[in-house]
Amino acid sequence: MIRPRSTILFLLAAAIGGFLLWLGPAGLVTVGRILAYNFSGIEDLAVFPQRQLLASTSPSLLGAGELLDDPLVFGDSGRVRLASLLEANDAVAFLAVQGDRILIEHYFQGYDRATPVMIFSAS
């Protein structure tokens, strides 16, 4: 028969062990930020460290070209407009590039091409 006290001690030891296993690779500062701010979001520019990327001395310019207005795509319920699908999934921006030309560019929720956001692994 398992005693309640030993179960509590086991769960406490497991929780502490799990925390220490997490702390090792993540680092104290990162764990502190996660505990303080809970989940990170695209507007957490002031919370997490950043690096400014310097502009290239020889940039590859994207041609404006003729944008595809709002193409049809396949969604869960058949063919839908791309902008509707993106908006329904809380997207704030969508950019499709082919070669050196922007094909599709949409912004939602008050964002535009100059709005700074955390992009995480989106690039």
N, C-alpha and C positions, 0 to 999 in steps of 0.2 A: 504494500500500500504506500502510495506517495503522499508525503506530508505536505501541507500547503506552504510551510516555511521553506522547505527545500526547493519547491517549485519556484517560489519567488526569488530565492537566491540564485537558482540556475538561470532564470530569465534575466535577472539583473547582470549576472556575469556575462551572459550571451550578448546583452545590449552593450555593455562596456567593451567587450571584445570586438564586436562589430564596429563600434565607433572608432576604436584604435586602428582597426584594419582600414577604415575609410580615411582616417586622419593621415596615415603614413603617406600614401601616394598623392593625396589631394593637397596636403599642406595646411598648416594652421590658419593662414590668412584666408584661403579659399573656403575652408570649412566654416570659419567665422562669418564670412559674408553670406554663405548659404543659410546658416542658422539665423542670422539677423534679418535677411531680406526674403527668406523662403525661396520663392521661385524667381528666376530671372526672366526678364522680358525685353522686347526690342527697344524700350525706352529707358533702360537702365544705364545710360551713358555716364551718369555721375557716380554710379555704384561700382562698376567694374573698370579695371585699368584698360587703357587703350594706347595704341601707337598711331601716330600720324604717319600716313604714307606720303612720301614725297612724289610729286608729279614727275613723270618721265621727261627726259630732255628730248625724246623723239616719240611722242605719242602716236598711236594708231587711231586716227579719227574715224568715228562711226558716221556713215552717211545717213542723213535724215530719211532719204528715200520716200516712197509712198507707203505709209503705215497701213497694215491690214486693220480695218476699223474694229470689228468685233466678230471674229470667226466663230463658226459653229464647231463644237467639240463634243465628244461622247462623254456623258455623265452617267450617274446611276439610273436616271430615268430617261435615257435616250439622248438625242441630240439637244444640246443647250448652247446658249451663248457663253463664250469664254468669260466675259466680264461677270455674268451672273453666277457662274460656277466659282470664280475667285472670290467674289463678294460674299457668297454663301458660306465660304470657308474661312472668313475673317482675314483674307489677304490684305496687305496694305500697298503692295506694289508688285508688278509683273513686267518683266522685260524679256523679250525674245530677240536674239541676235543671230543672224546668219551671215557668215563671212564678215564683211565690214559694214553691214547695213542693219539698222534696227527695224525689225518686222512688226513687233507688237510692243506697245508701251501703255500700261494702265496703272492708275493710282486710285486708292480708295481711302475712306475714313479721314479725309482732310490731309493726307500725305501728298507730297509732290516730289519731283526729282531732286529738290534741294533739302529735303527733310532728312536730318541725320538719324540713323537708327542702328542698333546692334544687329548685324546680319548673321552672326554665329557661323554655321557652315553652309550658308546659302550660296556663297560664291564658289 
